[in-house]
Each structure stands twice: as structure tokens, then as C-alpha cells.
Amino acid sequence: MKMTDTLTPLNRLDYPPPTCPLTLPADRDQVAAMLALTEGQNQVLELIAQGEPLSLILETLARLIETQAAEPTFCSFLLMDADGQRLLHGAAPSLPVAYSRLIDGIQIGPAVGSCGTAAYRVASVIVEDISLDPLWADFRELALSYGLRACWSTPILACDGRVLATFAMYHPFPYMPVPHDRELLVKATYLARIAIERHQTETALKQANDSLEQQVAQRTQELQQAIALMEEQMQERQQAELQLRQKAQEVEETLQELRQAQSRMIQSEKMSSLGQLVAGVAHEINNPVSFIYSNLGPARCYIQDLFELLRQYEVHYTHTSPAVEETLEAIDYEFLKEDLMKLLASMQLGADRIKQIVLSLRTFSRMDEAEFKAVDLHANLDSTLTILEHRLKAQPRQAAITVVKEYGELPLVECYAGQLNQVFMNLLGNAIDAVEARRLADDLTEPPAIRITTSQRDRDHVTISIHDNGTGIPAALQSRLFDPFFTTKPVGSGTGMGLSISYQIVTERHHGTLQCESAPGAGSTFVVTIPVTQPDMAT
């Protein structure tokens, strides 16, 4: 029996520096396992980015680790309660349901199995054999009755050091974890920390939103009571009627401004959280991709040198032994020599694509920047398209939405980069919604498409045009498109603030124009025109 109570929590570990040499997998099975693990990690990150329920994310992550473990493994996530004293069930797809119910709400302590002790000590705990370890004295019979013999648990820590949860790997026999298990544990705790922190952030934001709405409702009720009192006073005092009407109008305008401010604040917080998440994901992906990318070139050179050495042997040693001939035939040497270089080229292409995606994510994550700066608007558009790419891809029985880019020659434009990203996000999101609405109505006679055109209108202005072949907007509604809380979408599908906020960003913050050209059945075109140099910068 071995027990570790001073190990560093795994989610504090960093990836190795990019200069570490790349270790190539020994066989195709290992390559397949690595690809499956990478695909699983990407699936978990997509679930996080899409805002799926925490239970689904943790269950998916647990199943991923179970399929990648070398030996039969049952993974479990327990979440720390608000008081930091008890562990609550998070996900355990392969553990017996009755066992998960019995340990749900267990209080942490210095000798409470592997998970309760790990959360109490803020350190990893390894138990090779539950039947012998004193940490399981109070829970031994329970665990053994469900066939659980070994358990390794580690705390999942927040950035400020708080214990968010624990992650455990159970085994049905006495077992000591191997390095591969530790690598899986690092990935699991890291992804779980991202998911849990985002869930807590969204929960806190919702609570703040609910509180704010309650305050607004209370204030509205108070204002309505005040208006009723004013109306009574108006009836009693006819001479003050005009003054009271003016006061009621001012109150109504204040209420409208409060509603607009509330919606703008919520939208801003959502975009800020998205930017921070995207920046964090881009940073973490960039590290492993960098050392893979940097080692592909040397690997190609080394392999070419080996092939050259073998060629020299063929030239100078023409008589080879039967054993060598047999080996060359067994491995199909000529095919291997040709296919290996193609495989490296394919890996290079994949690494280049990942680096492009990371660059786009970094560009998009600048939405928190508050100062003017000169930026490449094409990079901002491309980064926004990267974020929305999952909505553009083909779906079951639905063709992909084609994005046609007609980029002209644009200079660097001085602007609030993050706020323009929000404008592009709103306009492109609305364009996708319009195309999907027309496609669902079976009214789309041509392939779904969005066309983005950029040009320099004159020396001092640039224009960005976004056209879709969606449902279009009736002329009677176009005059209200930029009004707060007005939306053409079904109830529950939009807040009515996206175009209003975009209009304010373009016209008030960038001294430009935002116009719409549309007709039912002909799609819509939104045209953004902004100065190359902002007046605020001309000092």
C-alpha cells in the first residue's frame, strides 16, 4: 500500500516548454489513441464554448478518460459546495448509481476516503488497495461491496487556489497509477477547471441579472405608484397638470434608459466572458501546437538523412543478406519511404491549420481592449467567422452556408477593435439566422450564402458590406431596425438589442454609418462605413 498526501494538485502543472523534442508514437495504435484523445478534448471544449450543462460536460470528460485509460477505470467528479465543507455529485457515468448516491454530500476531512481527504488536504491522494488503507476505514465496506479496490483522487483548484471539485479514478483491483494515468489526470483536471469556472461565472452572472431585474421591477412599481399619485394630484390641481405630465414623461424616459443600460451591460458582460474564454483556450492550445509545429521540420530532415544513409548503403553494399531482404519486403520499404513523407506533409498541413485557428481566436479575444488602435479589419472579420464556424458547417439534411469574401485593399483603420468585433458578431449572427429561417421555410431556391465585401469608399472612409440570401425584411419594419428592444425574430429568439448596440458603436463611438438594404425574398445587406482615422486620434 502506498499513499501520497503531498503531491502538487495536477491542475497547477504546466505543459512542457515548446523546445522539448517531439516523441513520435511507437505504432499506429498509439497514434490512433492520441488522435482519439485529441478529438475527445476538442469535443469537450466545444461543449464548453456552446454553454452546454456542466453535468453533460463532466460526464463526457469522464467517459473520455475512461476510454483512454490503460486498465479498467471508473471516473468520478465531485463538486465542492458553496460552504467548502461537502462534496456533491457532479458526474460518474460508470460508477454504480447507488454508490454515487451514498457518497453525495460527503463532508471532507483528514480521513474521508480518497476524495474527501484530497479536498481537505488540497493535495492528491493515491490509495493502491482500499481494503488496507486507513483513509478508507469508515467507507471500506461500502466501496468493497461495489467492487471498488483502488482510488486515486486529486483536487481541482480555481485560479485563486479554491477547491472547486475533486476528480477520482477508481479501479476494480489493487492498482498503482502509471505515468499515462497521470497525463490523463492532468488533461481531465485542466478541462474540468475551465468548465466549472465558466459554469460558476455564468451562474453568478445570472444571479446578478435576476437581482438587477428584481430591482428594476421594484423601481418600476415605485415609479408607477408615483405616476398614479401624480395623476391624482393632477385631478386635484388643474393648474399643475402640464408640469405633472412633463414629470411623468421624464420618468418614462428614465425607465427606458434603465432598460437599455441593463441590456447593454448584460450583452457587454457576455462578450467579455466569451473573449476571456477564447483567449485562454487559444493560449493553452498554442503551447502544445508550437512544439509539435517546431519539431516537424527537424523530423523531416532527420528522416531524409536516414533515407540518404540507406541509399548509400544500397549503392556501396550491393550484396545484402537474406535477412535484410526479407525485412525490406516485410515492411514494404519503397512504399514506406514514399508514404512517410506524405504523412509528414499532412501533419504539417494540420499544424498550419491549427496555428491559423489560434491566431483567429487571439484576434477575436481583443474585444476587451478599450483604447483606439489601428487594426486590420479583415483579421477581425476572419476571427469572428472562426467563432461562428460551427453555425456555418453542414448539418444533417442541411447544406453548409457558403461565405464569399470579396476583400478589397484596406488600410489599417483606427477603431475600438473589440467593439467592432461585437458589431461583426451581431451582423453575421443575424445573417446566419436569416438564412436558416428561410431554409426552414423551404423557401430557399439557391445555395445558402453570405457575402462579405470590403472597399475603401474614398481617401478617408472604408466600407464593410454583409449580404445574405435569407428571408429579407419588409420595408415597413426597416425604419425600426435600430430601435432598442425591436426584433423581427420569434419571441424568445432575440433581445432586440444587437442592432441597437451595433448602431451606437458605429455611429457614436466611430462616427460612421450603419445602413440596411432589404426586401422580402431578396435577402438583406448591412453596410458599415467608418472613417480610416477617428477624430479623437487626430491630436
Disulfide bonds with the S-S distance in Angstrom:
none
